[in-house]
Amino acid sequence: MAVGYVLINVEPGKEHEVYLAVKDMDHVVDATLLFGDHDLIVKLEAESLATIAKSVVEAIRQVPGIIDTKTLAGAEL
């Protein structure tokens, strides 16, 4: 099982709208609004990192109001 986290920055005032759009997407297991450098963090779980990357590019980044994303891949040691 692959795990990834996506840090998201959104247009001012769009935080809740973006949160509602991403929280129920496929592979999203948690979404939390943040204070600080990023507006939202989303945790994804899938069979592979490729599936997570596809979800970020094809679904999350397509949400209106998202300015920037940073994807972090979970490490398996």
N, CA and C atoms as an extended XYZ file, in Angstrom:
231
Properties=species:S:1:pos:R:3:atomname:S:1:resname:S:1:resid:I:1 pbc="F F F"
N         0.853       -1.178        0.000 N   MET     1
C         0.000        0.000        0.000 CA  MET     1
C         0.891        1.232        0.000 C   MET     1
N         0.674        2.118       -0.952 N   ALA     2
C         1.422        3.369       -1.047 CA  ALA     2
C         0.634        4.486       -0.362 C   ALA     2
N         1.382        5.390        0.265 N   VAL     3
C         0.787        6.531        0.949 CA  VAL     3
C         1.431        7.790        0.411 C   VAL     3
N         0.613        8.802        0.176 N   GLY     4
C         1.118       10.098       -0.253 CA  GLY     4
C         0.363       11.211        0.441 C   GLY     4
N         1.039       12.325        0.600 N   TYR     5
C         0.431       13.515        1.192 CA  TYR     5
C         0.547       14.650        0.184 C   TYR     5
N        -0.508       15.438        0.062 N   VAL     6
C        -0.489       16.568       -0.853 CA  VAL     6
C        -0.737       17.834       -0.045 C   VAL     6
N         0.225       18.741       -0.100 N   LEU     7
C         0.080       20.060        0.502 CA  LEU     7
C        -0.479       20.978       -0.576 C   LEU     7
N        -1.549       21.687       -0.257 N   ILE     8
C        -2.270       22.467       -1.258 CA  ILE     8
C        -2.365       23.925       -0.823 C   ILE     8
N        -2.107       24.822       -1.767 N   ASN     9
C        -2.366       26.247       -1.582 CA  ASN     9
C        -3.504       26.640       -2.508 C   ASN     9
N        -4.415       27.458       -1.985 N   VAL    10
C        -5.591       27.846       -2.766 CA  VAL    10
C        -5.741       29.362       -2.805 C   VAL    10
N        -6.610       29.806       -3.697 N   GLU    11
C        -6.934       31.223       -3.775 CA  GLU    11
C        -7.581       31.659       -2.462 C   GLU    11
N        -7.291       32.869       -2.014 N   PRO    12
C        -7.910       33.352       -0.768 CA  PRO    12
C        -9.435       33.240       -0.831 C   PRO    12
N       -10.007       32.707        0.243 N   GLY    13
C       -11.452       32.555        0.336 CA  GLY    13
C       -11.996       31.274       -0.259 C   GLY    13
N       -11.147       30.466       -0.892 N   LYS    14
C       -11.585       29.225       -1.547 CA  LYS    14
C       -11.257       27.978       -0.727 C   LYS    14
N       -10.728       28.152        0.481 N   GLU    15
C       -10.264       27.018        1.277 CA  GLU    15
C       -11.353       25.974        1.509 C   GLU    15
N       -12.498       26.406        1.977 N   HIS    16
C       -13.564       25.451        2.301 CA  HIS    16
C       -14.124       24.803        1.037 C   HIS    16
N       -14.251       25.565       -0.009 N   GLU    17
C       -14.754       25.039       -1.288 CA  GLU    17
C       -13.826       23.941       -1.826 C   GLU    17
N       -12.523       24.177       -1.779 N   VAL    18
C       -11.556       23.183       -2.256 CA  VAL    18
C       -11.572       21.965       -1.341 C   VAL    18
N       -11.632       22.186       -0.030 N   TYR    19
C       -11.713       21.081        0.925 CA  TYR    19
C       -12.900       20.171        0.600 C   TYR    19
N       -14.066       20.750        0.364 N   LEU    20
C       -15.253       19.955        0.044 CA  LEU    20
C       -15.083       19.190       -1.262 C   LEU    20
N       -14.361       19.787       -2.219 N   ALA    21
C       -14.173       19.142       -3.516 CA  ALA    21
C       -13.226       17.947       -3.444 C   ALA    21
N       -12.216       18.004       -2.577 N   VAL    22
C       -11.221       16.926       -2.574 CA  VAL    22
C       -11.457       15.846       -1.521 C   VAL    22
N       -12.184       16.128       -0.457 N   LYS    23
C       -12.274       15.202        0.670 CA  LYS    23
C       -12.910       13.856        0.324 C   LYS    23
N       -13.746       13.799       -0.686 N   ASP    24
C       -14.413       12.547       -1.046 CA  ASP    24
C       -13.905       11.947       -2.357 C   ASP    24
N       -12.765       12.433       -2.847 N   MET    25
C       -12.203       11.886       -4.085 CA  MET    25
C       -11.667       10.475       -3.845 C   MET    25
N       -11.558        9.721       -4.930 N   ASP    26
C       -10.964        8.386       -4.852 CA  ASP    26
C        -9.566        8.471       -4.259 C   ASP    26
N        -9.234        7.547       -3.395 N   HIS    27
C        -7.932        7.387       -2.751 CA  HIS    27
C        -7.668        8.383       -1.625 C   HIS    27
N        -8.533        9.379       -1.427 N   VAL    28
C        -8.350       10.334       -0.329 CA  VAL    28
C        -8.900        9.703        0.946 C   VAL    28
N        -8.036        9.578        1.954 N   VAL    29
C        -8.465        8.994        3.225 CA  VAL    29
C        -8.581       10.042        4.327 C   VAL    29
N        -7.997       11.230        4.105 N   ASP    30
C        -8.108       12.317        5.080 CA  ASP    30
C        -7.789       13.635        4.395 C   ASP    30
N        -8.482       14.663        4.819 N   ALA    31
C        -8.216       16.025        4.342 CA  ALA    31
C        -8.396       16.963        5.528 C   ALA    31
N        -7.438       17.864        5.714 N   THR    32
C        -7.464       18.767        6.858 CA  THR    32
C        -7.099       20.170        6.420 C   THR    32
N        -7.921       21.139        6.811 N   LEU    33
C        -7.582       22.541        6.582 CA  LEU    33
C        -6.481       22.940        7.546 C   LEU    33
N        -5.559       23.783        7.086 N   LEU    34
C        -4.388       24.165        7.871 CA  LEU    34
C        -4.282       25.680        8.023 C   LEU    34
N        -3.534       26.094        9.038 N   PHE    35
C        -3.060       27.461        9.166 CA  PHE    35
C        -1.557       27.405        8.940 C   PHE    35
N        -1.008       28.357        8.215 N   GLY    36
C         0.435       28.355        7.995 CA  GLY    36
C         0.775       28.487        6.528 C   GLY    36
N         1.874       27.838        6.131 N   ASP    37
C         2.376       27.967        4.764 CA  ASP    37
C         1.473       27.318        3.725 C   ASP    37
N         0.675       26.336        4.137 N   HIS    38
C        -0.219       25.634        3.221 CA  HIS    38
C        -1.642       25.715        3.769 C   HIS    38
N        -2.608       25.619        2.869 N   ASP    39
C        -4.016       25.763        3.253 CA  ASP    39
C        -4.705       24.441        3.559 C   ASP    39
N        -4.189       23.356        2.987 N   LEU    40
C        -4.862       22.065        3.098 CA  LEU    40
C        -3.827       20.959        2.960 C   LEU    40
N        -4.004       19.873        3.728 N   ILE    41
C        -3.200       18.672        3.531 CA  ILE    41
C        -4.159       17.513        3.282 C   ILE    41
N        -3.813       16.708        2.282 N   VAL    42
C        -4.648       15.581        1.894 CA  VAL    42
C        -3.791       14.321        1.950 C   VAL    42
N        -4.309       13.281        2.587 N   LYS    43
C        -3.624       11.986        2.629 CA  LYS    43
C        -4.300       11.051        1.642 C   LYS    43
N        -3.493       10.411        0.810 N   LEU    44
C        -3.995        9.460       -0.163 CA  LEU    44
C        -3.379        8.093        0.091 C   LEU    44
N        -4.151        7.045       -0.158 N   GLU    45
C        -3.660        5.679       -0.111 CA  GLU    45
C        -4.098        4.967       -1.386 C   GLU    45
N        -3.168        4.214       -1.964 N   ALA    46
C        -3.468        3.483       -3.196 CA  ALA    46
C        -2.504        2.307       -3.302 C   ALA    46
N        -2.702        1.485       -4.319 N   GLU    47
C        -1.852        0.322       -4.525 CA  GLU    47
C        -0.431        0.699       -4.945 C   GLU    47
N        -0.267        1.885       -5.553 N   SER    48
C         1.062        2.281       -6.020 CA  SER    48
C         1.203        3.800       -5.983 C   SER    48
N         2.466        4.240       -5.973 N   LEU    49
C         2.720        5.682       -6.050 CA  LEU    49
C         2.277        6.239       -7.399 C   LEU    49
N         2.302        5.421       -8.428 N   ALA    50
C         1.838        5.865       -9.745 CA  ALA    50
C         0.353        6.218       -9.707 C   ALA    50
N        -0.429        5.432       -8.985 N   THR    51
C        -1.857        5.723       -8.851 CA  THR    51
C        -2.077        7.013       -8.070 C   THR    51
N        -1.277        7.219       -7.042 N   ILE    52
C        -1.371        8.467       -6.284 CA  ILE    52
C        -1.016        9.653       -7.175 C   ILE    52
N         0.069        9.528       -7.932 N   ALA    53
C         0.473       10.612       -8.835 CA  ALA    53
C        -0.621       10.918       -9.849 C   ALA    53
N        -1.240        9.881      -10.382 N   LYS    54
C        -2.325       10.069      -11.349 CA  LYS    54
C        -3.500       10.798      -10.701 C   LYS    54
N        -3.839       10.456       -9.465 N   SER    55
C        -4.930       11.128       -8.755 CA  SER    55
C        -4.628       12.608       -8.545 C   SER    55
N        -3.375       12.899       -8.223 N   VAL    56
C        -2.993       14.300       -8.000 CA  VAL    56
C        -3.110       15.084       -9.307 C   VAL    56
N        -2.534       14.551      -10.362 N   VAL    57
C        -2.502       15.274      -11.639 CA  VAL    57
C        -3.880       15.363      -12.287 C   VAL    57
N        -4.609       14.262      -12.310 N   GLU    58
C        -5.867       14.225      -13.053 CA  GLU    58
C        -7.083       14.676      -12.251 C   GLU    58
N        -7.013       14.655      -10.935 N   ALA    59
C        -8.188       15.030      -10.135 CA  ALA    59
C        -7.924       16.235       -9.240 C   ALA    59
N        -6.990       16.110       -8.327 N   ILE    60
C        -6.786       17.185       -7.345 CA  ILE    60
C        -6.370       18.491       -8.009 C   ILE    60
N        -5.376       18.451       -8.871 N   ARG    61
C        -4.894       19.692       -9.498 CA  ARG    61
C        -5.921       20.341      -10.430 C   ARG    61
N        -6.958       19.623      -10.773 N   GLN    62
C        -7.984       20.162      -11.659 CA  GLN    62
C        -9.075       20.931      -10.913 C   GLN    62
N        -9.051       20.922       -9.586 N   VAL    63
C       -10.080       21.599       -8.792 CA  VAL    63
C        -9.902       23.107       -8.928 C   VAL    63
N       -10.949       23.818       -9.321 N   PRO    64
C       -10.860       25.276       -9.405 CA  PRO    64
C       -10.511       25.883       -8.045 C   PRO    64
N        -9.607       26.841       -8.050 N   GLY    65
C        -9.200       27.511       -6.826 CA  GLY    65
C        -7.847       27.050       -6.314 C   GLY    65
N        -7.368       25.903       -6.782 N   ILE    66
C        -6.055       25.436       -6.350 CA  ILE    66
C        -4.978       26.185       -7.122 C   ILE    66
N        -4.039       26.753       -6.373 N   ILE    67
C        -2.932       27.511       -6.957 CA  ILE    67
C        -1.702       26.631       -7.137 C   ILE    67
N        -1.402       25.827       -6.104 N   ASP    68
C        -0.153       25.068       -6.111 CA  ASP    68
C        -0.329       23.813       -5.251 C   ASP    68
N         0.398       22.755       -5.632 N   THR    69
C         0.426       21.538       -4.822 CA  THR    69
C         1.856       21.065       -4.644 C   THR    69
N         2.097       20.360       -3.559 N   LYS    70
C         3.377       19.695       -3.332 CA  LYS    70
C         3.036       18.304       -2.827 C   LYS    70
N         3.490       17.293       -3.555 N   THR    71
C         3.182       15.914       -3.212 CA  THR    71
C         4.377       15.267       -2.516 C   THR    71
N         4.091       14.622       -1.381 N   LEU    72
C         5.119       13.931       -0.607 CA  LEU    72
C         4.786       12.441       -0.605 C   LEU    72
N         5.756       11.622       -0.970 N   ALA    73
C         5.540       10.182       -1.004 CA  ALA    73
C         5.982        9.560        0.305 C   ALA    73
N         5.133        8.721        0.861 N   GLY    74
C         5.476        8.006        2.089 CA  GLY    74
C         6.565        6.988        1.813 C   GLY    74
N         7.506        6.837        2.755 N   ALA    75
C         8.604        5.905        2.596 CA  ALA    75
C         8.292        4.581        3.278 C   ALA    75
N         8.689        3.513        2.647 N   GLU    76
C         8.576        2.191        3.246 CA  GLU    76
C         9.979        1.710        3.561 C   GLU    76
N        10.281        1.525        4.834 N   LEU    77
C        11.630        1.100        5.234 CA  LEU    77
C        11.644       -0.360        5.618 C   LEU    77
